[in-house]
Amino acid sequence: MAGIKQRLESTQETPPAMTSYWLLKTEPSSYSIDDLAAAPEQTTHWDGVRNYQARNMLRDELQEGDRVLLYHSVKNPAIVGTATVVRSGYPDPSAWDKRSKYYDAKSDPENPRWYMVDVRLDEKFEQPLTLAELREMKKLQEMELLRKGSRLSVQPVRKAEWTAILAKAKAP
């Protein structure tokens, strides 16, 4: 998967940082873009990811300043907006909270198994970009989200895909 993602130089830091692009899936009945919009400072931690490949991306690859597409994954699947990673990967404490639905008895603070990032809402699209619309876009033909059997809740996005999606979201 590392070959899928591409980085773009950013002029916000010295030396220049690299910005990566990602897609984060969420079930809107659990946590929606509206929940993020209502959160303090429109910021939240992206917790509860319990897939090792997605965990590795949260732990090792998503960095502060990376850009995110927010994707509602059930009922009417669609990209609904964008966010920015405001804190790179760190241990997910819900894994060692016995009251949490994300509890994992094999994880502990000294040896964390699961990680999360913090994201801040940038924009909620006026109209969600549905999965059907995304499939019709030629520039997205190789996008990870559109590959058969692609189910990861954290996915890399190419810069060209990011650009095409934002252009479509802003089109009249």
JOKADA-V656054 format. One record per pair of residues at least 24 apart in sequence whose ideal C-beta (glycine too) atoms are under 10 Angstrom apart, sorted by the first residue. I is the first residue (numbers start at 0). J is the second residue. D is the distance in whole Angstrom. If there is no record, write none. Layout:
i = {I,I}
j = {J,J}
d = {D,D}
This chain:
i = {0,0,0,0,0,0,0,0,0,1,1,1,1,2,3,3,3,3,3,3,3,3,4,4,4,4,4,4,4,4,4,5,5,5,5,5,5,5,6,6,6,7,7,7,7,9,9,11,12,12,16,16,16,16,17,17,17,18,18,18,18,18,18,18,18,19,19,19,19,19,19,19,19,19,19,19,19,19,19,20,20,20,20,20,20,20,20,20,20,20,20,20,20,20,21,21,21,21,21,21,21,21,21,21,21,21,21,21,21,21,21,21,22,22,22,22,22,22,22,22,22,22,22,22,22,22,22,22,22,23,23,23,23,23,23,23,23,23,23,23,23,23,23,23,23,23,24,24,24,24,24,24,24,24,24,24,24,24,24,24,24,24,25,25,25,25,25,25,25,26,26,26,26,26,27,27,27,27,27,27,27,27,27,27,28,28,28,29,29,29,30,30,31,31,31,31,32,32,32,32,32,32,32,32,32,32,32,32,32,33,33,33,33,34,35,35,35,35,35,35,35,35,36,36,36,36,37,38,38,38,40,40,40,41,41,41,41,41,41,42,42,42,42,42,42,42,42,43,43,43,43,43,43,43,43,44,44,44,44,44,44,44,44,44,44,45,45,45,45,45,45,45,45,45,45,45,45,45,46,46,46,46,46,46,46,46,46,46,46,47,47,47,47,47,47,47,47,47,48,48,48,48,48,48,48,48,48,49,49,49,49,49,49,49,49,49,50,50,50,50,50,51,51,52,52,52,52,53,53,53,53,53,53,53,54,54,54,54,54,54,54,54,54,55,55,55,56,56,56,56,56,56,56,56,57,57,57,57,57,57,57,57,57,57,57,58,58,58,58,58,58,58,58,58,58,58,59,59,59,60,60,60,60,60,61,61,61,61,61,61,61,61,61,62,62,62,62,63,63,63,63,65,65,65,65,66,66,66,66,66,66,67,67,67,67,67,67,67,67,68,68,68,68,68,68,68,68,68,68,69,69,69,69,69,69,69,70,70,70,70,70,70,70,71,71,71,72,72,72,72,75,75,75,75,76,76,76,76,76,76,76,77,77,77,77,77,77,77,77,77,78,78,78,78,78,78,78,78,78,78,78,78,78,79,79,79,79,79,79,79,79,80,80,80,80,80,80,80,80,80,81,81,81,81,81,81,81,81,81,81,82,82,82,82,82,82,82,82,83,83,83,83,83,84,84,84,84,85,85,85,85,86,86,86,86,86,87,87,87,88,88,88,88,89,89,89,89,90,90,91,91,116,122,122,122,124,124,124,124,124,125,125,126,126,126,127,128,128,128,128,132,132,132,133,133,133,133,135,136,136,136,136,136,137,138,138,138,138,138,139,139,139}
j = {52,55,56,60,143,151,153,154,155,56,59,60,155,155,141,142,143,154,155,156,157,160,56,60,65,143,154,155,156,157,158,155,156,157,158,159,160,161,62,65,158,66,158,161,162,64,65,64,63,64,62,63,64,65,62,64,65,62,64,65,66,83,84,158,161,56,60,61,62,64,65,66,67,84,155,156,157,158,161,65,66,67,68,81,154,155,156,157,158,159,160,161,162,164,56,57,60,61,65,66,67,68,69,82,84,116,118,153,154,155,156,161,67,68,69,70,78,142,143,144,151,152,153,154,155,156,160,161,164,48,53,56,57,61,67,68,69,70,72,82,84,116,118,152,153,154,48,53,68,69,70,71,72,73,76,78,144,150,151,152,153,154,69,70,71,72,73,79,152,71,72,73,74,152,69,70,71,72,73,74,75,76,77,79,71,73,74,72,73,100,69,71,69,71,79,123,69,70,71,78,79,80,81,82,120,122,123,124,127,79,80,120,123,120,69,79,80,82,118,119,120,123,80,120,122,123,120,118,119,120,85,119,120,82,118,119,120,121,123,82,83,85,86,117,118,119,120,82,85,115,116,117,118,119,120,85,86,89,91,92,93,115,116,117,118,69,82,84,86,88,91,114,115,116,117,118,152,153,91,92,93,94,99,101,113,114,115,116,117,91,93,94,99,100,101,113,115,152,91,101,113,114,115,116,151,152,153,91,93,94,100,101,103,112,113,152,113,150,151,152,153,112,113,151,152,153,154,113,114,150,151,152,153,154,88,91,111,112,113,114,115,152,153,88,114,153,88,114,116,151,152,153,154,155,84,87,88,89,91,113,114,115,116,152,153,87,88,89,90,91,111,112,113,114,115,116,87,88,114,87,88,116,153,155,86,87,88,114,115,116,118,153,155,86,87,88,116,87,88,116,117,116,118,155,156,118,121,156,158,161,165,116,118,119,120,121,153,156,161,124,128,144,154,156,160,161,164,165,168,118,120,121,122,123,124,127,127,128,130,133,144,152,154,127,129,130,130,144,150,152,127,129,130,131,127,128,129,130,131,133,144,124,126,127,128,129,130,131,132,133,124,127,128,129,130,132,133,144,156,164,165,167,168,122,123,124,126,127,128,129,168,120,121,122,123,124,125,127,128,168,118,120,121,122,123,124,161,164,165,168,116,117,118,119,120,121,122,123,117,118,119,120,121,116,117,118,119,116,117,118,119,115,116,117,118,119,114,116,117,114,115,116,117,114,115,116,117,114,115,115,116,153,165,168,169,164,165,167,168,169,168,169,167,168,170,168,164,165,167,168,164,167,168,160,163,164,167,167,160,163,164,166,167,163,162,163,164,166,167,163,164,167}
d = {7,9,8,9,8,9,10,8,6,9,10,8,8,9,9,9,6,8,5,8,7,10,9,7,10,9,9,4,7,7,9,8,9,5,5,8,9,9,10,9,8,9,5,9,10,6,10,7,10,8,8,8,6,9,8,9,9,8,6,6,6,9,10,9,10,10,7,7,7,9,5,8,10,9,7,8,10,9,10,7,5,8,7,10,10,7,4,7,6,10,7,4,9,9,8,10,8,6,6,7,5,7,10,9,8,9,9,6,7,6,6,9,7,4,8,5,7,8,7,6,9,9,8,5,8,5,9,9,9,9,9,10,9,9,5,7,6,7,10,8,9,9,7,7,6,8,10,9,10,9,5,8,4,9,9,10,9,9,8,4,8,8,7,7,6,7,9,9,8,7,6,5,9,10,10,10,5,8,7,7,9,10,10,8,9,7,8,10,9,10,10,10,9,7,8,10,5,10,7,10,5,5,10,9,7,10,5,9,9,9,10,10,8,10,7,10,8,7,7,8,5,8,9,6,10,6,10,10,9,8,9,7,9,8,9,6,4,9,10,9,9,6,9,6,7,4,8,9,10,10,10,7,6,8,9,10,8,9,8,9,9,5,7,5,8,10,9,9,10,10,9,10,5,5,7,6,9,8,5,8,5,9,9,7,8,9,4,9,10,7,6,9,8,8,5,8,8,9,7,9,7,8,7,9,9,6,7,9,10,8,10,7,7,9,7,9,10,8,6,7,8,9,9,6,10,8,10,10,9,10,5,5,4,8,9,9,10,8,6,6,9,10,8,9,8,9,8,9,9,8,10,5,8,7,10,9,5,9,8,8,5,6,6,10,6,9,4,8,9,10,9,10,9,4,9,9,9,7,9,9,8,10,9,8,10,6,6,9,10,5,9,7,10,10,5,8,9,5,10,9,9,9,9,10,10,10,8,8,10,7,9,9,6,9,10,8,9,9,10,10,9,9,9,6,9,7,6,9,10,8,8,9,9,8,9,10,9,9,9,10,7,9,9,7,10,10,9,10,9,8,7,7,8,10,9,10,7,4,9,9,9,8,9,3,6,5,6,9,8,8,7,7,4,8,9,9,7,8,10,6,10,9,8,10,7,6,9,5,8,10,9,7,7,5,4,5,10,8,10,8,10,8,4,5,9,8,9,9,7,8,10,10,4,6,5,6,8,10,10,7,5,8,6,5,7,6,8,8,5,7,5,9,6,4,8,9,9,6,9,4,7,5,10,6,7,8,8,6,8,4,10,9,9,8,9,9,9,9,5,9,8,9,10,8,10,9,6,10,6,6,10,7,10,9,9,8,8,10,9,6,8,10,7,9,8,4,9,9,9,6,7,9}
